[in-house]
Amino acid sequence: MTVRAMPPALSWRVFWRFQRWGAPGLLAVALAIGLIVAVQAGAVPVVLADWLAPFQAGDEGLSGGAYVLWHIRLPRALFAMLIGAALALAGGLTQGLFRNPLADPGLLGISSGAACAGAATIVFAASLHVAPELRVWLLPAAAFAGAMLICVLLDRVARWATPGSIVGLLLTGVALNAITVAVMGLCIYMASDDQLRTLTFWTLGSLSAGSWRQVAALLLVLAGALWATRFLMRALNALALGEAAALHVGIDVGRLRTQVIVLVAVLTGFAVAWCGGIGFIGLIAPHLVRTWLGADQRRVLPLSMLAGGLLLLLADTLARSVAIPAEVPVGIFTALLGGPFFLLLLRRFRHGTA
């Protein structure tokens, strides 16, 4: 018996339909399953009645497992998904801007810049005269400013010193990382005992600050960033062919670069301000999607958000589960996952298959 190959036209049609519906559907189902697993994991058991408790007793009457579910685990799980989506979108935009599959806000120093500005704010905020109602936005604003500064420096230095060089780009990121780490070390040296404990846990990465208020705020930020990204996807596809090709088809490369830098700084700044240092999500998620579905940014960027949300949700579930009732900083798990993955990427890139 002979097996007939699928006609090329039919094969392409099946792949196109999978790209449009199958991949988002699979990721959405995986996210739903991951969310259920995340809210079930922990020292306090959650039963079906706890899911229905707010509709029966009201929000004020919640106790036991219902309170843990609705006020701790569910907002934290949603917060993890949104932070993962933000980091993945920032990573995908960074890779598209620099035309480099190894680019990532963490590896290039953008996250470190946000963390450095955030650490300085934690240490010196008490001496600043800021209105109480504005103080809650002080840390996100500082983290955004730090991320923006590193983005601009990275773009300028890499284009001036090593134009078009991937190794040069990474080395520029290493140099900027070293500077920000030195400044953070100075902040740690000057911190009080309470500030030092806050800085230690914050720099390792934690999602314990997740609440319904943070979920709502981050949802607005992410929705705005995704809306803005819609207008950049075709331009990033053109930029992938080179700056000359992008200019030839009418893309304002300078304006595109500015828009992407601002978006990456906003996403990274908010993520670092609320969660500290969580690395490699922005590297892993876009690369997996690109390997799976191709390099079209119209697919890569939205689906990277789903993949990043799933990755960070699973990492946070492990962080909460391995040492109950204690909690391991989630940044440790993402680093353990991302370090070997980055080495694998370097190996593939060396052999020309990345």
N, C-alpha and C positions, 0 to 999 in steps of 0.2 A: 504494500500500500504506500502510495506517495503522498506527501504532505505539501499542499500548494502554499506558496508564500502569499501573504496579504498584498493586494495591489498597492502600489505607492500612494495613489490618491486616497484610498481608504485608510491606509496606515497613517497618513498625515492628518486625516480628518479625526481619527480616533485619538491621536496624540493631542490635537488642538482641543477637542472636547474634554480630555482629561485635564489639560492645563486650565481650562476655563471653569470646570465644575468639579472634577474629581479631586484634584489636589487641595483646593480650599475646603471641600467637604470632608476629606480625610483629616486635615488639620483641625477643623472645627470639632469633629467627633473626638479626636484625641484630646483636645482642650477640655471638652465636656467631661470626659472620663477622668482626666487629670484633676479637674476641679472637684469632682466627687471624692476621689481618693484623698486629695489634700484636706478637705474639711472633715474627713473621717479619721485622719491620722492624728494621734495625740493621746495624752493620758486620760482625758475625759471622753467616754463613749458618746456618740451621737446616734440617735434613733430616728425613725420616720416621724414620730410625734414632734420632735424638736423642729423639724422643717415647717410644720403647720402651726407651731405655737404662736407666732405673731398674729395670725389670722383669727386665733381663738381667744387668747388672753391679752392681746395688745402688746406693744413694745415695752411698756412699763412693767408688765407682769412676767417678764422672762426671767428664768432662773435655771441653774444647773446646766445641762447640756444645751438647752435652747439658747441661753445667754452666751455660752462659749461659741456656739455656731454662728449666731447672728451679729455678735459684737466683736468677736476676735478672729475666728478662723475664716469666715466667708469674706469679710472685707480685706483681710490679709491676703487670701488667695487671689482675689480680684486685683489687689494692689500689685502682687507679684506678676500677674499676667500683663498688666499695663506697663510696669517698669520694664519687663522683658521686651515688650513690643516697642517701647521708646528706645531702648538700647539697640535693638536690632535694626530699627529704622535709621538711627544715627549711624550705625555701622554700614548699612547698605548705601546711604548717601555719601559717606566718607569714601568707600570703595569706588563708587561711581565717579566722584569728583576727581580723585587721584588716579583713576583707571588702574587700580592696584588691588588684587584680591587679598593681599595681606594687610591692608589698611584697616585700622580699628581705633575708635576713640581712646581705648585704654593703651594700646601699644604705641600710639603716636603722641601720647602725653596730654590729650584733651581732657580725659577724665582726671588725670593728675592735676591739671591746672584748675579744674573745678574743685577738686578736693583740697588743694592748697588754699584757694580763696575761702572755701568753707571752713577750713581749720583756723585760718586767721580770724574769721568772723566769730567762731566759737570762743576763741581765746580773748579777743579784744572787744567783743560786742558790749560788754558791761560798761566800757568807758565811752561808748557812743551815745549821743543824745538823740534817740529815735523815738517817735511817738509809739505808744504801746500797740495801737492797732496796726502799725506798719512793721513792727518787730518780727512778726511771724513770716514776713516776706523777705527779711534781711538775708537769711541764709540762701534761699533760692536765687536772689538777685546777685549775691556775691559769687555763687557757684557759676551762674550764667556768665558773669563778667570774666571770671578766670578761664572758663572754657572758650569764650570768644577771643580772649587775648592769645591763648595758645593756638587756636585755629588760624588766626591772622599771621602769627609768627611762623607757624609751620608752613603755611602757603608761601609766604614771602621768602623764607630762608631756603626751602626746598627748591623753589623755582630759580633762585639766584645762585645757590651753591652747587646743586646737583640736578639740573633740569632733566626731567624724564627718567631719572634713575630710581628704581625701586629700592635698591640698597641704600642709596643716599637719603631717600625719604624716611626709611626706618631708622637710619642713624641720626637724622635730625630729630625724630621723635625720641630716641634714646637720650640725646643731649638735653632736650627740653624736659624730659622726665627727670633727669638727674638734678636739674635746677629746681624743679618744683619739689622734689623729695628733700632737697637741702632746706628750702624755705619751710616745709612742713616740719622737718626736724627742729628748726629754730622755734616754731610755734609750740611743739611738744615740750621743748626745754623750758619755755616760759610759762607753760600751763600750770594751773593749780591741780591738786589731787582730783577734785571732782571733774574738772575739765579734761584731765588726762584720761580718766576712765571713759568719759564720753567720746573722746577722740579715738581711743584704742578700739572700742567696739564699732564706732562709726566708720573708721578707715578700713576695717575688715569686711564691711558690708553687712547690713541687717535690714530686714523688712518688718521689724517689730513696730515701726511707727505707722504701719498701715491702718487706716481707719476709713469710715465712710466719707469723711470730709476730704481726706487725701485722694481717695478714689474718684470723687466727683471733680476735684481740681485737676487731677492728672488726666482724667477722661476729656476734659475741655482742652487741655494743652495738646493731647495726642490727636484729638479730632481736628484742631486747627492746623497742626503740623501735617497731618495726612491730606487735608484739603489743599494746603499749599504745595505739597509734594506732587499732587496730581498734575500741576502745571509744569513740573520740571522733568517728568519721566521721559518724554520724547527728546528733550534737550540732552539729557544724560545719555540716552541711547546714541544720539549723534556724537556726543563728546567721546564716547568709547572708541570711535574711529580716529580720534586725534583732534587737536584744537584747530588745525587747518581745515579739516573736513567739516567740523562744526561751524566754523566761520563761513565756509562756502555755502552752506544751506541756510544761512541767516541767523545763526545762534549768536547771541551776545554773550561770549564766554566770560567776560569780566562780571557782568551782571549775574550770570548763572552761578559763578563762583561765590559771589557775595551772598546770594540767596541761600545756597547750600550751607555755607559757613554759619550763617545766622541760625538756620534750622538745627544743625548739628549742635551748636552751642546751647540753644534752648533745651533740646531734648536731653543732652548730657548734663547740663546744669541742674535741671529739675530732678533727674534721676540720682545724681550724686548728692544733691542737697538733702533729699529725703532718705536715701538708702546707703550712702557712703560708696566705698569702692567695690563695685561688682564688675569684674572683668570678663572678657572673652565672649559674652553673649553677642555683641555686635560683630564679632569675627565669625563665630560658628554659624549662626542662623542664616545670614545672607549667602554664605558659601554653600551650605547644604541645599538651599533652595535653588541656587544657580546651577549646582551640579545636577540637580533633579530635573529642572524645568528649563534650563537655558538662561541666557544672559539678558533677556528683555526686561528692562527695569519696570515695565508695566505689570509684570508678574513678580519679579524679584522683591520689590519693596513691600507691597501689601502682604505677600505670603511670608516674607521674613518676619513681619510683625507677629503673625500667628505662631511661627516657629519659635521666635524669641520668647513670646509669652509662655509657650509650653515648656521650653527648656528651663526658664527661671522658676516656673511653678513647680516642676519636678525637683529642681535643686533645693528650693525652699522647703518642700515637703520632707526631703531627706535631712535637711539641716534641723528641722523640728523633731525628727523621729529617731535619730541615731543615739541620742543621749538624754532621753526623757527622764526627768522633767526639765533638764537644762537644754539650752539651745546653742548649736554651733553656728557661728557666723556664715551666712550663705556665700560670701565671697570666697571662702576656703574651698567650697565644693565647685564653684565655677572655675576657680584657678586650677584645681585638680583635673577638671574636665578639659579646660581650654589649653593648658600647657602642652600635653601630649598632642592635642589636635593641631596646635600651631607648629609643632615639630614635624608632624605629618605633612602639613601644608608646605613647609619649607622643603621637605624631601621631594614632594610632587613638583613643586615649582622648579627645583634644581633639574629635574628630569624632563621639564617642559610639559607637564600634564596638569598643572593647576589651572 
